[in-house]
């Protein structure tokens, strides 16, 4: 079988896929072998007392065991609670407790000490809860996002079709499986019968070596990932399909820099609730100067989008079941309903429609600034500030005052640069409307960030707190 696999369960996807998965040591396994390992592991977990619907918290880097656990969960009807291996212990423990996980696996040593052999399980169902992801948690405690086997399998097929994955493709997955970004790329590749190359984690030199030596054709990641990869000298020109998530406005030239190295990079859009690779700007064959924009055309033919009062709303086969209630046994119906308008999921993102089936992501609505009665995207002001040679990176937030919100800029200086706050303010005044000009510009060593599984995200809420303290 060589066509895109369209099935309702992860078990059937693994059963039909002809993909080979290559681990960090270069060992190869077929999907049949992964499924067999998953069946044995599911039997061991069941013998240790786990039942269908029980959560298994997995906090580890990418590995063959991680893939086996994903297969075992699909076979046994267990639910994988993905926990970032880089989370601080207190945060990880809080997430695990909220999920009601029956078992926590951080290494092979945490597996049950039983060997049950083979066991007959009921057939997997499309309705089986399968994976739980955390939201980014940049502004509040992470929500726990529940996906069924149906949504993962369906989106995998749509990704494979949209990105043209087939048996000749080789897809590199350096992103952690605990995040929806790496997870989605994995299942899309398997649904298209592509070879999957999965290092333990992203490291720029190792990633470049794998691209050159194995002839990788597809790689997705954050702007920071590609920025670091471009700093290596490896030949990247075999990559013909690459999407990136825009997390750092200072790296806006990343598409042009990748193009110069033979990598056709395009903007993406996704989130835990609808999975990664929900929209892709490269699918429409746009010229390079338009591909830097986030989002693009809907990947699934059955997906829909609309913009209501500037907020992006989505629906489609990749949509999640709901947010998990504390304790893990039920969906939090009230919290889930609060984030829907009928069948439409309210993303909390500011976006504009830019085609019959496409959109451009602007920013999180919570990050957009209302200045002088107008909505202003922080990137507009940040771009002007970064025109100055002495400024390497900039972030702008709005601080509420009695006379109205005022913008405050935080900047990271270029190496060896001198800083004069008034020079920056005067530069902005020459290019921007007065109400958009920062009232303060402060140089700091580093922005506060959340190092999530999908990439590094700047914590703008902390910057706002810093700005409030600054203005008094």
C-alpha positions, 0 to 999 in steps of 0.5 A: 500500500503506497497511498495516504492512509485514511483510517480512524485509529492509530492502530490501523494507521500503524498496521498499514504504514510501510514507514521505517523509523530511524532512531538516534543511533541509526537503528531502523524499525518498521511500523509492524515492529513498532506495533508488535512492541506496542502490543507486548507493552500494552499487555504488560501495562494491563497486567500491572493493573492499567485499564482502558482510559487510564492516563500514562504520564510520559516525561522523556526525550524522543526515543524508541520507547516513547514510540512504543508507548504511543503504540501501546496506548493505542492498542490498550486504550490508554491515554498518553499525558505528554509532559515536557522533559524540560519542565521544572519538577514542580510544574511537571508534578502539578500537570501529572497530578491534575491528569490523574495519571496512574503511571509516570514513565521517565525511563525504561526503569519506570515500566512495570516489572511484568512480562505478560506476553501477548494479550487480546484487547478489544479493537481500538475505537476512533472515540478512544481518548489517546493523547493529552497535550498542555497549552503553552501556559505563557499567560495562565496555568496550562490547560490539558487538551484531550485528543481522540484517536480519530482526530490524530489519525485524520489529521495525519492523513490530511498532513501527508496529503497536503505536504506530499509525503510518500515512500520516497520522502524522508522526514526529520523529527527533532521536535519533542513528541511531548508537543503537538508540533513533533507529534503531528509531524510524526503521524503525518509522515507515517500516514504517508509511508515516509521514512522518519528520522528521529534524533533524541532532541534538536541539536543544530550540528547533528540535525545538519549532519542528518539532513546532508547524510540521509538526504532529508526532504522535509523538516519543520520547526520554529524560527529559532530552530532554523536560525540555529541550523543555518549557523552550521555549514552542512548542505541542507539543499535536499529539503524541499518541504519545510514549514516554520512557526513564528515565535521570535519577531527578531528573526523575520528574515529567516525565510530569505536566509533559508532560501539562500541555502536552498531550503524553501521555508514557509509559514505555518499555523497550529495549536494544541487544540487543532494540532500543528500544521493546521495551515501552511503557506507553502501549499499554495506555491506563493513567492518567497516574499509572501511565504514568511507570513504565519498560517496560510491555506487550511491543510485539511479539505474539511477544515474551516476558518472564520474571523469574528470580531478579529478573533480566529475561529476554527473547526475541522477533523483535527479538533480536540475533544475538550479540556481535561478536568482536574483528576483526569476522568472527565472533560471539563464541560464548562471550560470547554464550552466557554471556548466554543461558539457553537461548533467553532473553536475560539482560538484567542488569536488575532487573524485576517482572512487573506484568501478563500481558504486561508488566513494570516495569524497576527498575534495573540489577542491578549498581546495586541495593543489598543493604543489611541483607540486603534488595535496595534500589533506589537510586531509593527513597533518592534520592526521599526525599533529593530531597524537600528543597528544597535538593537538585536531584538525587541518586544513591545507591550502596552501598559494601562495608564489613567490617560490610556494604554502606553507602549513600553519597549524592551530590547536586547542590544547587538554585541558591543553596542551602546544604548541611548534610550532617547535615540530609539524613541526619536527613531520611532517618532520619525516613523510611527504615529505618536500614539504608537511610540514607546514612552520607555525603552529598556535594555535587558539581557534576555527576555523571559521565556517559556521553553515549550516542546514546540519552541521557545515562546516569550512570556509577554505577560511577564514583560507587561508586569515589568513594564507596569513596575517601570511606569509605577 
